Amino acid sequence: MKLTKTFKAFFDNEKSGGLLLLFVTLISLYLANSPFQTEYIAFWEKDLGGHSITHWINDGLMTIFFLLIGLELEREIYHGELSSIKNASLPIMAAFGGMLVPAAIFLALNFGTATQNGAGIPMATDIAFAIGILSLLGKRVPASLKVFLTALAVIDDLGAIIVIAIFYTTSIAFVNLAIALGIWVFLFILNRMKIHNLIPYLIGGIVMWYFMLNSGVHATITGVILAFVIPFGDGGEKSSSYKLQHFLHKPVAFVILPLFAIANTCIAIESDWHQGLNHPNTYGIILGLVIGKPLGILLFSSIGVSAGLCALPKSLKWAHILGAGMLGGIGFTMSIFITLLAFKDPEVIVFSKIAILIASVLSGIFGFVYLKYILTRNKTI
């Protein structure tokens, strides 16, 4: 399978970004549990214009991350793996399974409790980390596996965005929401008028973000819906969508996501931290990501192929799908993001983050070791 130039650029940036995320997460955890603990944690909670620095990163900078996700999704729909039902059906089925089964496992353990709102946490996949781990396996990885995992993760993120919009919106200020959507309609009209200059779209996006922030709907949704009014044209290098997507790749991979990881993993781990893991919430997160993800992805992919809804590419085997499912259990960025929306209790948030870290590490190790064994064995056969 020949990989497009755009896909290669995306994969390479996500690969490097994933390794950087791992590094800064370790640094953040170290500083949060070092002699500088108090000062370090206080820095991220410092008030800046009525909100903490962490809040500005989570609600502000992460909107740019979601804008990039939206642009990637748009490109996949027009020219990529999602451009035809035949190509898109397998990762779509896999993504559904990878969201529904982990959520079902979580709810089976938490339904009717104070933590049932966390069902969205194990549904997410961290694109940067998952691709970063896959890249460590080198050139032996089939191109179709790279594409499958990337498409799966992008669809997974779209699912997480929908979950955030529907289930993690508490109260809505309809006037502000109407203004935000009105701006989006205006930008859509500019798109249909074939106005390709990015400036009005970016200015409109900032204003739309402000009203969305004050509407009750999570402000990061702005990034996704803005992406779909940025002129796509023929998708070539001169198109507005391509230029913005190309421009955002490195800032997102090397600045925004690392900042999010640093700010949200400054976790002070107490000596009795393991006692907090003995809870249905943490069981649900760990089992959902480590077991539910690969099980759901493999099960729904198998159902889709058996029912004739999709086909397994010739260069892919079911063992590859299972390995991709294991890497899909690396929730990290999106899982932490949903945790912050799902819970208000600081203690629950801390233990949820620890559970996410444990599950993501286990999923990364299992996926890497398993795929290395499978790919090495296939090479020697």
Kinemage of the C-alpha trace (Angstrom):
@kinemage 1
@onewidth
@group {chain A} dominant
@subgroup {mainchain}
@vectorlist {calphas} color= white
{ca met a 1} P 0.000 0.000 0.000
{ca lys a 2} L 1.397 3.377 -1.025
{ca leu a 3} L 1.213 6.053 1.658
{ca thr a 4} L 0.359 9.606 0.686
{ca lys a 5} L 2.722 12.477 1.441
{ca thr a 6} L 0.190 14.013 3.842
{ca phe a 7} L -0.267 10.753 5.731
{ca lys a 8} L 3.506 10.252 6.043
{ca ala a 9} L 3.904 13.781 7.434
{ca phe a 10} L 1.079 13.169 9.917
{ca phe a 11} L 2.455 9.785 10.980
{ca asp a 12} L 6.003 11.110 11.422
{ca asn a 13} L 4.837 14.064 13.536
{ca glu a 14} L 2.618 11.857 15.696
{ca lys a 15} L 5.474 9.382 16.087
{ca ser a 16} L 7.918 12.000 17.381
{ca gly a 17} L 5.186 13.691 19.391
{ca gly a 18} L 4.330 10.423 21.118
{ca leu a 19} L 7.903 9.908 22.250
{ca leu a 20} L 8.041 13.521 23.482
{ca leu a 21} L 4.782 12.991 25.416
{ca leu a 22} L 6.337 10.026 27.185
{ca phe a 23} L 9.396 12.069 28.147
{ca val a 24} L 7.533 15.134 29.489
{ca thr a 25} L 5.058 12.943 31.389
{ca leu a 26} L 7.930 11.273 33.248
{ca ile a 27} L 9.493 14.675 33.985
{ca ser a 28} L 6.164 16.053 35.249
{ca leu a 29} L 5.566 13.060 37.524
{ca tyr a 30} L 9.089 13.398 38.895
{ca leu a 31} L 8.726 17.135 39.646
{ca ala a 32} L 5.299 16.594 41.241
{ca asn a 33} L 6.915 14.149 43.668
{ca ser a 34} L 10.218 15.949 44.223
{ca pro a 35} L 11.299 18.570 46.785
{ca phe a 36} L 9.787 21.140 44.354
{ca gln a 37} L 6.343 19.514 44.632
{ca thr a 38} L 4.476 22.403 46.277
{ca glu a 39} L 5.833 25.093 43.962
{ca tyr a 40} L 5.429 22.953 40.870
{ca ile a 41} L 1.780 22.038 41.468
{ca ala a 42} L 0.956 25.595 42.600
{ca phe a 43} L 2.362 26.977 39.332
{ca trp a 44} L -0.199 25.120 37.200
{ca glu a 45} L -3.022 26.234 39.505
{ca lys a 46} L -1.899 29.883 39.372
{ca asp a 47} L -4.718 32.288 38.491
{ca leu a 48} L -4.449 33.915 35.077
{ca gly a 49} L -7.365 36.118 34.062
{ca gly a 50} L -9.842 34.337 36.301
{ca his a 51} L -8.765 30.810 35.338
{ca ser a 52} L -5.843 28.575 36.217
{ca ile a 53} L -3.028 27.986 33.729
{ca thr a 54} L -4.192 24.364 33.459
{ca his a 55} L -7.724 25.539 32.613
{ca trp a 56} L -6.451 27.773 29.803
{ca ile a 57} L -4.491 24.843 28.376
{ca asn a 58} L -7.437 22.420 28.640
{ca asp a 59} L -10.134 24.749 27.304
{ca gly a 60} L -8.020 27.009 25.105
{ca leu a 61} L -4.980 25.358 23.587
{ca met a 62} L -6.687 21.983 23.313
{ca thr a 63} L -9.225 23.617 20.989
{ca ile a 64} L -6.369 23.922 18.495
{ca phe a 65} L -5.651 20.211 18.946
{ca phe a 66} L -9.300 19.446 18.144
{ca leu a 67} L -9.100 21.771 15.141
{ca leu a 68} L -6.236 19.650 13.799
{ca ile a 69} L -8.217 16.461 14.499
{ca gly a 70} L -11.132 17.964 12.569
{ca leu a 71} L -8.903 18.859 9.627
{ca glu a 72} L -7.418 15.337 9.623
{ca leu a 73} L -10.890 13.837 9.734
{ca glu a 74} L -12.057 16.054 6.871
{ca arg a 75} L -9.086 14.989 4.743
{ca glu a 76} L -9.700 11.327 5.527
{ca ile a 77} L -13.348 11.724 4.484
{ca tyr a 78} L -12.520 13.443 1.183
{ca his a 79} L -9.298 11.747 0.111
{ca gly a 80} L -8.152 9.257 2.729
{ca glu a 81} L -9.159 5.966 4.323
{ca leu a 82} L -12.684 7.226 5.030
{ca ser a 83} L -13.338 8.399 1.456
{ca ser a 84} L -15.241 5.257 0.524
{ca ile a 85} L -17.521 2.936 2.442
{ca lys a 86} L -15.280 0.000 1.545
{ca asn a 87} L -12.148 1.613 2.981
{ca ala a 88} L -13.811 3.223 5.971
{ca ser a 89} L -16.003 0.360 7.151
{ca leu a 90} L -13.319 -1.716 8.909
{ca pro a 91} L -11.826 1.074 11.086
{ca ile a 92} L -15.346 2.415 11.734
{ca met a 93} L -16.547 -0.979 12.982
{ca ala a 94} L -13.347 -1.376 15.003
{ca ala a 95} L -13.757 2.072 16.542
{ca phe a 96} L -17.367 1.355 17.540
{ca gly a 97} L -16.260 -1.823 19.279
{ca gly a 98} L -13.335 -0.008 20.856
{ca met a 99} L -15.723 2.524 22.381
{ca leu a 100} L -18.757 0.428 23.301
{ca val a 101} L -17.080 -2.572 24.950
{ca pro a 102} L -14.810 -0.516 27.295
{ca ala a 103} L -17.786 1.687 28.245
{ca ala a 104} L -19.871 -1.440 28.926
{ca ile a 105} L -17.144 -2.898 31.153
{ca phe a 106} L -16.891 0.380 33.066
{ca leu a 107} L -20.659 0.666 33.530
{ca ala a 108} L -20.913 -2.977 34.614
{ca leu a 109} L -18.675 -2.062 37.546
{ca asn a 110} L -19.926 1.472 38.230
{ca phe a 111} L -23.597 1.686 37.221
{ca gly a 112} L -25.663 3.350 39.910
{ca thr a 113} L -22.609 4.690 41.738
{ca ala a 114} L -21.205 8.212 42.048
{ca thr a 115} L -18.556 7.416 39.430
{ca gln a 116} L -20.779 6.081 36.627
{ca asn a 117} L -20.246 9.379 34.790
{ca gly a 118} L -16.716 8.184 33.963
{ca ala a 119} L -17.926 5.681 31.330
{ca gly a 120} L -16.404 7.831 28.579
{ca ile a 121} L -12.885 7.611 30.050
{ca pro a 122} L -11.860 4.168 28.690
{ca met a 123} L -13.484 4.876 25.296
{ca ala a 124} L -10.626 7.080 24.106
{ca thr a 125} L -7.406 6.365 22.199
{ca asp a 126} L -4.348 8.627 22.266
{ca ile a 127} L -3.259 9.004 18.620
{ca ala a 128} L 0.208 10.350 19.402
{ca phe a 129} L 1.124 7.657 21.931
{ca ala a 130} L -0.378 4.778 19.938
{ca ile a 131} L 1.428 5.749 16.742
{ca gly a 132} L 4.588 6.554 18.690
{ca ile a 133} L 4.704 3.001 20.097
{ca leu a 134} L 3.897 1.474 16.688
{ca ser a 135} L 6.736 3.457 15.103
{ca leu a 136} L 9.241 1.827 17.466
{ca leu a 137} L 8.710 -1.406 15.527
{ca gly a 138} L 10.329 0.165 12.475
{ca lys a 139} L 9.923 -0.749 8.813
{ca arg a 140} L 8.545 -4.220 9.539
{ca val a 141} L 5.116 -2.650 10.240
{ca pro a 142} L 2.798 -3.073 7.203
{ca ala a 143} L 1.612 0.229 5.723
{ca ser a 144} L -1.971 -1.004 5.996
{ca leu a 145} L -1.550 -1.458 9.772
{ca lys a 146} L -0.317 2.139 10.114
{ca val a 147} L -3.318 3.389 8.160
{ca phe a 148} L -5.753 1.176 10.090
{ca leu a 149} L -4.496 2.324 13.496
{ca thr a 150} L -4.470 5.991 12.448
{ca ala a 151} L -7.990 5.852 10.974
{ca leu a 152} L -9.197 3.936 14.040
{ca ala a 153} L -7.722 6.546 16.398
{ca val a 154} L -9.148 9.485 14.403
{ca ile a 155} L -12.653 7.933 14.406
{ca asp a 156} L -12.199 7.110 18.088
{ca asp a 157} L -11.404 10.753 18.820
{ca leu a 158} L -14.475 11.838 16.869
{ca gly a 159} L -16.512 9.474 19.026
{ca ala a 160} L -14.961 10.968 22.160
{ca ile a 161} L -15.831 14.464 20.926
{ca ile a 162} L -19.456 13.430 20.383
{ca val a 163} L -19.527 11.860 23.866
{ca ile a 164} L -18.171 15.105 25.357
{ca ala a 165} L -20.772 17.197 23.514
{ca ile a 166} L -23.719 14.989 24.528
{ca phe a 167} L -22.897 13.594 27.965
{ca tyr a 168} L -20.518 16.117 29.535
{ca thr a 169} L -22.517 19.270 28.931
{ca thr a 170} L -24.378 20.161 32.123
{ca ser a 171} L -26.300 23.397 31.552
{ca ile a 172} L -26.643 25.328 28.311
{ca ala a 173} L -26.825 29.101 27.814
{ca phe a 174} L -28.864 29.009 24.609
{ca val a 175} L -28.225 32.634 23.602
{ca asn a 176} L -24.444 32.138 23.631
{ca leu a 177} L -24.803 28.791 21.863
{ca ala a 178} L -27.014 30.389 19.207
{ca ile a 179} L -24.435 33.147 18.629
{ca ala a 180} L -21.640 30.572 18.322
{ca leu a 181} L -23.638 28.522 15.811
{ca gly a 182} L -24.632 31.710 13.969
{ca ile a 183} L -20.949 32.541 13.504
{ca trp a 184} L -20.385 28.999 12.220
{ca val a 185} L -23.197 29.439 9.671
{ca phe a 186} L -21.637 32.750 8.555
{ca leu a 187} L -18.266 31.047 8.075
{ca phe a 188} L -19.988 28.252 6.156
{ca ile a 189} L -21.470 30.868 3.816
{ca leu a 190} L -17.986 32.343 3.304
{ca asn a 191} L -16.829 28.832 2.412
{ca arg a 192} L -19.608 28.425 -0.169
{ca met a 193} L -18.698 31.840 -1.598
{ca lys a 194} L -15.220 30.368 -2.205
{ca ile a 195} L -13.440 32.839 0.067
{ca his a 196} L -10.136 31.064 0.711
{ca asn a 197} L -8.328 33.621 2.883
{ca leu a 198} L -7.831 31.998 6.308
{ca ile a 199} L -7.969 35.228 8.343
{ca pro a 200} L -11.786 35.632 8.539
{ca tyr a 201} L -12.150 31.958 9.460
{ca leu a 202} L -9.559 32.190 12.234
{ca ile a 203} L -10.994 35.431 13.635
{ca gly a 204} L -14.491 33.964 13.441
{ca gly a 205} L -13.216 30.802 15.133
{ca ile a 206} L -11.819 32.786 18.066
{ca val a 207} L -15.100 34.657 18.561
{ca met a 208} L -17.045 31.404 18.182
{ca trp a 209} L -14.785 29.805 20.827
{ca tyr a 210} L -15.550 32.632 23.279
{ca phe a 211} L -19.320 32.217 22.979
{ca met a 212} L -19.052 28.421 23.020
{ca leu a 213} L -16.953 28.674 26.208
{ca asn a 214} L -19.776 30.645 27.815
{ca ser a 215} L -22.563 28.467 26.428
{ca gly a 216} L -22.052 25.410 28.632
{ca val a 217} L -21.001 23.234 25.684
{ca his a 218} L -17.316 22.390 26.008
{ca ala a 219} L -15.314 25.024 24.131
{ca thr a 220} L -12.996 22.526 22.448
{ca ile a 221} L -15.917 21.409 20.241
{ca thr a 222} L -15.313 24.711 18.429
{ca gly a 223} L -12.119 23.321 16.941
{ca val a 224} L -13.874 20.386 15.280
{ca ile a 225} L -16.805 22.275 13.776
{ca leu a 226} L -14.492 25.098 12.636
{ca ala a 227} L -12.407 22.562 10.697
{ca phe a 228} L -15.371 21.686 8.502
{ca val a 229} L -15.888 25.261 7.273
{ca ile a 230} L -12.218 25.822 6.408
{ca pro a 231} L -12.132 25.693 2.559
{ca phe a 232} L -10.900 22.268 1.468
{ca gly a 233} L -10.913 22.858 -2.288
{ca asp a 234} L -9.125 20.060 -4.107
{ca gly a 235} L -7.182 19.192 -0.962
{ca gly a 236} L -3.911 20.110 -2.636
{ca glu a 237} L -0.961 21.924 -1.093
{ca lys a 238} L -2.404 25.312 -2.078
{ca ser a 239} L -5.760 24.726 -0.380
{ca ser a 240} L -6.567 26.609 2.843
{ca ser a 241} L -7.278 23.367 4.709
{ca tyr a 242} L -3.951 21.827 3.745
{ca lys a 243} L -1.980 24.973 4.648
{ca leu a 244} L -3.581 25.226 8.099
{ca gln a 245} L -3.265 21.508 8.759
{ca his a 246} L 0.389 21.518 7.714
{ca phe a 247} L 1.052 24.599 9.876
{ca leu a 248} L -0.598 23.103 12.975
{ca his a 249} L 1.108 19.689 12.914
{ca lys a 250} L 4.300 20.653 14.717
{ca pro a 251} L 2.851 23.173 17.239
{ca val a 252} L 0.241 20.613 18.290
{ca ala a 253} L 2.640 17.657 18.470
{ca phe a 254} L 5.552 19.489 20.077
{ca val a 255} L 3.948 22.285 22.130
{ca ile a 256} L 0.218 21.876 22.840
{ca leu a 257} L 0.031 18.155 23.645
{ca pro a 258} L 3.238 18.188 25.739
{ca leu a 259} L 1.882 21.195 27.687
{ca phe a 260} L -1.386 19.334 28.253
{ca ala a 261} L 0.529 16.259 29.435
{ca ile a 262} L 2.756 18.283 31.780
{ca ala a 263} L -0.123 20.287 33.287
{ca asn a 264} L -2.365 17.268 33.821
{ca thr a 265} L 0.163 14.737 35.106
{ca cys a 266} L 1.588 16.831 37.922
{ca ile a 267} L 0.176 14.223 40.294
{ca ala a 268} L 1.424 14.046 43.865
{ca ile a 269} L 1.556 10.303 44.507
{ca glu a 270} L 1.143 9.554 48.209
{ca ser a 271} L 2.642 6.502 49.934
{ca asp a 272} L -0.802 4.864 50.140
{ca trp a 273} L -1.662 5.615 46.483
{ca his a 274} L -2.369 1.956 45.729
{ca gln a 275} L -5.278 1.899 48.199
{ca gly a 276} L -7.176 4.363 46.016
{ca leu a 277} L -6.990 1.919 43.138
{ca asn a 278} L -9.199 -0.523 45.008
{ca his a 279} L -12.348 1.075 43.613
{ca pro a 280} L -14.842 0.191 40.839
{ca asn a 281} L -13.909 3.420 39.035
{ca thr a 282} L -10.222 2.535 38.689
{ca tyr a 283} L -11.051 -1.101 37.937
{ca gly a 284} L -13.381 0.088 35.193
{ca ile a 285} L -10.755 2.365 33.647
{ca ile a 286} L -7.952 -0.199 33.707
{ca leu a 287} L -10.056 -3.161 32.548
{ca gly a 288} L -11.849 -1.009 29.981
{ca leu a 289} L -8.613 0.163 28.350
{ca val a 290} L -6.436 -2.943 28.753
{ca ile a 291} L -9.082 -5.624 28.097
{ca gly a 292} L -12.091 -3.815 26.623
{ca lys a 293} L -10.241 -1.980 23.857
{ca pro a 294} L -8.579 -4.954 22.128
{ca leu a 295} L -11.621 -7.157 22.772
{ca gly a 296} L -14.047 -4.616 21.314
{ca ile a 297} L -11.865 -3.763 18.317
{ca leu a 298} L -11.253 -7.413 17.424
{ca leu a 299} L -14.848 -8.510 18.104
{ca phe a 300} L -16.560 -5.777 16.085
{ca ser a 301} L -14.023 -6.064 13.240
{ca ser a 302} L -14.736 -9.791 13.095
{ca ile a 303} L -18.501 -9.210 13.134
{ca gly a 304} L -18.172 -6.624 10.348
{ca val a 305} L -16.117 -8.939 8.134
{ca ser a 306} L -18.347 -11.976 8.851
{ca ala a 307} L -21.473 -9.968 8.031
{ca gly a 308} L -19.931 -8.714 4.779
{ca leu a 309} L -20.004 -5.096 5.957
{ca cys a 310} L -16.251 -4.705 5.508
{ca ala a 311} L -13.193 -6.601 4.326
{ca leu a 312} L -9.808 -7.325 5.873
{ca pro a 313} L -7.003 -5.893 3.673
{ca lys a 314} L -4.771 -8.592 2.159
{ca ser a 315} L -1.665 -7.397 3.996
{ca leu a 316} L -3.442 -7.412 7.370
{ca lys a 317} L -4.079 -10.438 9.554
{ca trp a 318} L -6.322 -10.811 12.590
{ca ala a 319} L -3.195 -10.882 14.734
{ca his a 320} L -2.412 -7.345 13.484
{ca ile a 321} L -5.920 -6.173 14.378
{ca leu a 322} L -5.526 -7.557 17.904
{ca gly a 323} L -2.150 -5.801 18.264
{ca ala a 324} L -3.657 -2.515 17.058
{ca gly a 325} L -6.453 -3.035 19.593
{ca met a 326} L -3.898 -3.373 22.377
{ca leu a 327} L -2.282 -0.077 21.346
{ca gly a 328} L -5.780 1.416 21.215
{ca gly a 329} L -5.871 0.914 24.982
{ca ile a 330} L -3.428 3.804 25.362
{ca gly a 331} L -6.005 6.380 26.416
{ca phe a 332} L -3.824 9.066 28.010
{ca thr a 333} L -4.624 12.507 26.488
{ca met a 334} L -8.306 12.001 25.661
{ca ser a 335} L -8.945 9.818 28.720
{ca ile a 336} L -7.471 12.433 31.061
{ca phe a 337} L -9.413 15.121 29.210
{ca ile a 338} L -12.714 13.280 29.755
{ca thr a 339} L -11.768 12.596 33.403
{ca leu a 340} L -11.595 16.334 34.027
{ca leu a 341} L -15.109 16.717 32.610
{ca ala a 342} L -16.591 13.652 34.303
{ca phe a 343} L -15.529 14.298 37.896
{ca lys a 344} L -15.304 17.232 40.274
{ca asp a 345} L -13.805 15.468 43.305
{ca pro a 346} L -10.004 16.125 43.205
{ca glu a 347} L -9.266 12.762 44.837
{ca val a 348} L -11.308 10.831 42.265
{ca ile a 349} L -9.582 12.771 39.478
{ca val a 350} L -6.113 11.928 40.850
{ca phe a 351} L -6.830 8.209 41.171
{ca ser a 352} L -8.482 8.191 37.745
{ca lys a 353} L -5.335 9.732 36.259
{ca ile a 354} L -3.173 7.119 37.977
{ca ala a 355} L -5.444 4.371 36.605
{ca ile a 356} L -5.181 5.883 33.103
{ca leu a 357} L -1.372 5.984 33.358
{ca ile a 358} L -1.218 2.362 34.539
{ca ala a 359} L -3.617 1.184 31.812
{ca ser a 360} L -1.811 3.160 29.098
{ca val a 361} L 1.588 1.782 30.140
{ca leu a 362} L 0.262 -1.789 30.224
{ca ser a 363} L -1.483 -1.383 26.854
{ca gly a 364} L 1.645 0.097 25.295
{ca ile a 365} L 3.872 -2.703 26.612
{ca phe a 366} L 1.438 -5.483 25.669
{ca gly a 367} L 0.857 -4.044 22.205
{ca phe a 368} L 4.552 -3.488 21.496
{ca val a 369} L 5.696 -6.914 22.717
{ca tyr a 370} L 2.842 -8.730 20.976
{ca leu a 371} L 3.272 -6.950 17.631
{ca lys a 372} L 7.054 -7.337 17.760
{ca tyr a 373} L 6.600 -11.090 18.225
{ca ile a 374} L 4.007 -11.333 15.442
{ca leu a 375} L 5.962 -9.198 12.950
{ca thr a 376} L 9.266 -10.977 13.712
{ca arg a 377} L 7.645 -14.397 13.369
{ca asn a 378} L 6.038 -13.429 10.047
{ca lys a 379} L 9.386 -12.219 8.750
{ca thr a 380} L 11.080 -15.508 9.552
{ca ile a 381} L 8.341 -17.688 8.043
